[in-house]
Amino acid sequence: MKRSDLRTLRPAFTIIEILISVIIISLAIIPVLKLHTSSHEQIVYISERNKRALQDSLFVDPAIFSYHQDTKTAYDVLGGLFKVQEQESREILKKTERDIFIPEPVELIPAEEEGAPTATANAVMLKGKHSSIYYHLKLEGF
């Protein structure tokens, strides 16, 4: 080759340099994909948990305290309170089922010098895929 031909050739990346850059980029993308996957799983869990919390609101009636260690549907709990006329609504309520556990109530008694009211705390535990605990407080002695 002549010297003039060497000046017109541009320096280019070699195949080894390209492979190294591809490896570096792929190693940088792996943690980003793992983060995206875990974030997606958390979003799905929170979404399902929120749906379950909305369904749990059907079970927070004061009559729930008579269903200790029972598995009840929302229709069982709400059937006496509301007259559900539509068959489709009944079926939806019958599909929403939870295991109910009611622990012993806890009495909260303040010190005598405080003069505060006493309270009774009842817990309602709804067992299942997304377990929940709800509290019913009753104040006395105002």
C-alpha positions in Angstrom: 0.0 0.0 0.0 1.1 3.5 -0.7 1.4 6.0 2.0 -1.4 8.1 0.5 -3.8 5.1 0.8 -3.0 4.9 4.6 -4.1 8.5 5.1 -7.5 7.9 3.6 -8.4 4.9 5.7 -10.3 5.8 8.8 -9.7 4.0 12.1 -12.6 1.7 12.9 -13.7 -0.4 15.9 -12.4 -3.9 15.9 -14.7 -6.9 16.5 -13.3 -7.3 19.9 -14.1 -3.8 20.9 -17.6 -4.2 19.7 -18.1 -7.4 21.6 -16.7 -5.9 24.8 -19.1 -2.9 24.5 -22.1 -5.3 24.0 -21.1 -7.3 27.1 -20.8 -4.1 29.2 -24.2 -2.9 28.0 -25.9 -6.3 28.7 -24.4 -6.4 32.2 -25.7 -2.9 32.8 -29.2 -3.9 31.6 -29.6 -7.0 33.8 -30.1 -5.0 37.2 -32.5 -2.7 35.5 -34.6 -5.7 34.3 -34.5 -7.2 37.8 -35.7 -4.0 39.3 -38.5 -3.7 36.8 -39.6 -7.2 37.5 -39.7 -6.8 41.3 -41.5 -3.4 40.9 -44.1 -5.1 38.7 -44.6 -7.9 41.3 -45.1 -5.3 44.1 -47.6 -3.3 42.0 -49.6 -6.5 41.3 -49.6 -7.4 45.0 -50.7 -3.9 46.1 -53.4 -3.9 43.5 -54.7 -7.3 44.6 -54.5 -6.2 48.2 -56.5 -3.1 47.5 -59.2 -5.1 45.8 -59.3 -7.4 48.8 -59.6 -4.5 51.2 -62.6 -3.3 49.2 -64.2 -6.7 49.5 -63.3 -6.8 53.3 -65.5 -3.7 53.8 -68.4 -6.0 53.2 -67.5 -8.0 56.4 -67.0 -5.1 58.8 -70.6 -5.0 60.1 -70.9 -5.2 63.9 -72.8 -8.5 63.4 -69.5 -10.1 62.3 -68.7 -10.8 66.0 -71.1 -13.7 66.0 -69.1 -15.6 63.3 -66.0 -16.6 65.3 -64.0 -19.3 63.5 -66.4 -19.5 60.6 -66.1 -19.3 56.8 -68.8 -16.9 55.6 -69.7 -15.3 52.3 -70.5 -11.6 52.0 -74.0 -12.6 51.2 -74.3 -14.5 54.6 -73.2 -11.4 56.4 -75.2 -8.8 54.5 -78.2 -10.9 53.7 -80.0 -9.8 56.9 -79.2 -6.1 56.4 -80.0 -5.7 52.7 -82.6 -7.3 50.5 -80.5 -8.1 47.4 -83.0 -8.5 44.5 -80.7 -9.1 41.5 -79.5 -12.6 41.1 -76.2 -11.4 39.6 -75.5 -9.3 42.7 -76.3 -12.3 44.9 -73.8 -14.5 43.0 -71.1 -11.9 43.3 -71.6 -11.6 47.1 -71.7 -15.4 47.4 -68.3 -15.7 45.7 -66.7 -13.3 48.2 -65.8 -15.6 51.0 -63.5 -15.1 54.1 -62.4 -17.1 57.1 -63.3 -15.1 60.2 -61.5 -15.2 63.5 -62.5 -13.0 66.5 -60.0 -12.8 69.4 -61.1 -12.0 72.9 -61.9 -8.2 73.4 -59.3 -6.1 75.1 -60.5 -3.5 77.7 -58.4 -0.3 77.8 -58.7 1.2 81.2 -56.9 4.5 81.8 -55.3 5.5 85.1 -57.7 7.0 87.6 -56.0 10.4 87.8 -56.4 10.9 84.0 -60.2 10.8 84.1 -60.4 9.5 80.5 -63.1 7.1 79.3 -62.6 3.4 79.2 -62.7 1.6 75.8 -63.2 -1.9 74.6 -61.2 -3.0 71.5 -62.4 -5.9 69.4 -60.4 -7.3 66.5 -61.8 -8.9 63.4 -59.3 -11.1 61.6 -60.2 -12.0 58.1 -57.9 -14.9 57.0 -57.1 -15.9 53.4 -54.7 -15.0 50.7 -54.4 -11.4 51.8 -55.2 -11.6 55.5 -56.5 -8.4 57.2 -57.2 -7.2 60.7 -59.9 -4.6 61.5 -60.6 -3.1 64.9 -63.9 -2.0 66.5 -63.5 0.4 69.4 -66.3 1.1 71.8 -65.8 4.1 74.2 -67.6 4.1 77.5 -67.9 6.5 80.4 -68.0 9.9 78.9 
